[in-house]
Structures are given as C-alpha cells and as structure tokens.
C-alpha cells in the first residue's frame, strides 16, 4: 500500500512540475519542444482547429500504446491529458508576471531550468510506472519491444523525427522559411539531443533511489 501511495505521489508531482517546466521553456522563447514542433507542422497543413487536431493525434498515440503495451497507460496518462495544459498556462503566466523583461542571459537561465526539471519530471512518472503521456510512451515501448538500442537513443530518435516532420510539413504548407523560428530553436535542439540521456540519468540517480527507499 505504501509503495502504491509513493508511486501515485511521484506521478502527480512529476506531471505538475512537467507543466511548470514547460512554462519556463515557453518563457525562454528559444523554440518549442519536438512534439509541439510536429503539431505545428500538422496544423499548418490540416485545416481544423488546433485543439481538435491535438486530441486526434493523442488518440492515435494512445491507440499505439493500447495495441503494443497497455501497461504504459495509467493515472499519469490521464492526468497529463486533462491537467497538463492548465498547469502550463498558469505557470507560464505566473513566470511572465515575475519576469516581465528578460535579456538573453535571463532567457538562457529559463531554458536551462526548463530542460532540467522537464527531464526530472518525466523521470519521476516514468519510474512510478502508473502511466506516461501518450508521446512519452512511444520511446518507452520501442526501447522495450525492440532492444536494438536503449531508451535514451530511442527518445532522441523520436524527438528528431518529430522536429524533421514538423519542419517538412511547415514548408510544404507554403509558409515562409522565416517562420521556422516559431517551430525550431536552440531549445528544440537541446531537448531533441539531450532529453533522453538526461531522463536516463535522473532515472538511475534520483527516481529509482526514491522508489527503492
């Protein structure tokens, strides 16, 4: 029972600080994360509301998890679906009020904080094993089903695929190349290459130790 309570607490805390981390990431204004890059590209070529498109894509990813590994769907999955957006909006607005004006140095600090706690939050609810977000589940399932490389490299692969797909779709839609700055930036590249290894590090040195205690 105590183990179950600890896992639920880790899941909830993980999702909450994940939302806060995205608030920092958005305030840094150095590009969006890989999944959102793909969503922006899709939105540029599919003439429906972004909200509806977001639901459709997440339902497709949810279907992938249900077919391949239902154990990845749990309480954290639905907390992500229903609460994460609100947490992101609130945290972003709160950070904007605290730091209305930021120079390059301040934005870089925001970016570093956002990336680090995003990876920590992902590690917490991955390790709790009570479900993950529909996108996070993809790399986890691939790393367990196809053991050709560890999770951190699968995560880099899925992130890079999202970024490249987002760029390709955006350009195919006829939008100007200058608008790519809204999709990809230094923050996008950092997450694409370093989020997998950082999550793996937090898994081994923080989350798994917390759970074992």
N, C-alpha and C positions, 0 to 999 in steps of 0.2 A: 504493500500500500504506500509506504514512504517513497519507494522507488518511482511509483506511478505519479505521486504528487510532485516529485522533483522533476520528472520528465515534462509534466504539464507546465510547471513554472518556467523551466528552461525554454519551452516552446513559446509561451506567451511573452517572456522577456525578449527572446530572440526576434519575434515578429515586431514588437514595439520598437526596439532600438534599430531594427531594419528600416522602419518608416522614418525614424529620426535621422538615420544616416543618409537616406535619400534627400531629406530636407537640406542637409549640409551640402550634398552633392549638387543639388539644383542651385543653391546659393552660390556655389563656386563658379557656376556658368562656364564650365570647360567642356561642354558636350554632355550627351546623355548616355546612360548605360546601354550595353549591347542589345538587350531585349527591346528597350524603347526605341533604339535605332531602327530595328526591324519593323516595329509597329508604325513608326513614322513613314517608312518607305511604303508599307502596305496601305496606309491611309492616303498616300499620295496617288495611288492607282486604283483604289477601290472606293467608289462614290457612296459610302454610307457613313453614318456618324461614327466618330472615334470610339465612343462608349460601346456601341453595338459591335464594332469590329474587335475591340478588346475582349469582349465576352466570347465571341465566336472563336478567336484564336486560343483563348484559355480553355474553352471547352474541348477544342481539338487536342490540346496538350493533355488535358485531363483524360480524354479517351485513350491517348497513348499510354498513360500510366495505368489505367484500368485494365488495358489489354496485356501489358507487359509485367507490371508489378504493382498490385493494389496496395501493398504494404506502404508505399510512399504517399498514399492518400490518408489523411487523418485530420485531427483537430487543427493542426497548424496550417493545413491546406486551406481550410475554410476561414480561419482567422485572417489569413492572407487575402482571400477573395473579398471578404466583407469589411475588414477594418483597415487594411494597409493604406488604401487611398486616403482615408480620412486622417490617419496619423501623418502621412506625408504632407498633406495640405496644411495641417495645423502646425507641424514642426517648421515647415518652410516659412510660413507667415510669421511665426514666433522669432525665427532666426533673422528674418528681414527686419523686424522691429528692433531687435537687439543690435544688429549691424547694418544700418541703412546704407552706409557708404563703405566700400572696400576697395583697396588697391590690389595690385597683382599679388603682393605678398599675402594679404589677407585672404584672397581667393584661393591661393595655393594651400594655405593652412586649412581652409574649409574643405578643400579637396582631399587632403591627407586624412583629416578627421573622418570624413565621409567614407572613404575607401576602407580604412582600418575597422571602423565599427560596423560597416556593412558586412565585411568578411567575418567578424566576430559573431554578429547576429546570425548569419547563415550557418556558421559552425554550431552555434547553440541549438538551433532547432533541427539541424541535420542529426546531431548526436542524440538529441532527445528521442528521435525516431517515432514521432507521433504525426508524421506527415510533413511534407515540404510544399513550397509553391509549385504550381504546375510546370513552370520553366525549370526550376532547380531540379525537379525530379528527372528531367531528361538526361543530364550528365551523370547523375547517380545511377540510373537504371543502365545506361550504356556501359559504365565502368564495372558494374556487377555482372551484366549479361555477356559482354564482350571484353574479356580480360587481356586485351592486347596492350592496354596502357592504363595507368592509374587514373583516379578521378580528376586530379588537378589538370592533366593533359586533355581529358575529355571536356572539362569545363572551358579550357582555353579554346578548344575546337568549336564547341557550340557557340561561344561568345563571338569568335571570329566569323563564323557562318552568319550569325545574326547581323553583324556590322556590315559584312560584304553584301548580304541580301538587301539590307536597308539602303545602302548606297546605290546598288544597281536599280532597285525599284524606283528610288527617288529620281535618278537620272532618266530612266525610261519614261517617267511621267511627263517629261519635258520641262521640269523645273530648272532654274539656272544653277550652274555649278557653285556659285557664291553662296547659295542657300544650304550647301552641305555643312556649313559651320553649325547649323541648328541640329544636325544629326550626329556628327562625329567631331570630337575634340581630343585634347590630351587626356582628359578624364576617361573617355571611352576607351582609348588605347591602353591606359593603365589598368582598367578593370579587365579588359579582354585578355591581357597577358599575365596579370598578377593576382586576380581574384582566386583562381583555382589553387595555386600554391599557398596563398595566404590562408584560405579556408582550411586547407590540409594542415598547415602549421598550427592554427588555432584548435583544430580537432585533436591533435596529438598532445598539445601542451596546455590547453585550457579546458575545453569542453569534456573530453573523456576523463580527465582527472576530477572535474567537478562531479560527474556522474558516478564515478567509482567511489567517491567519498560518501 
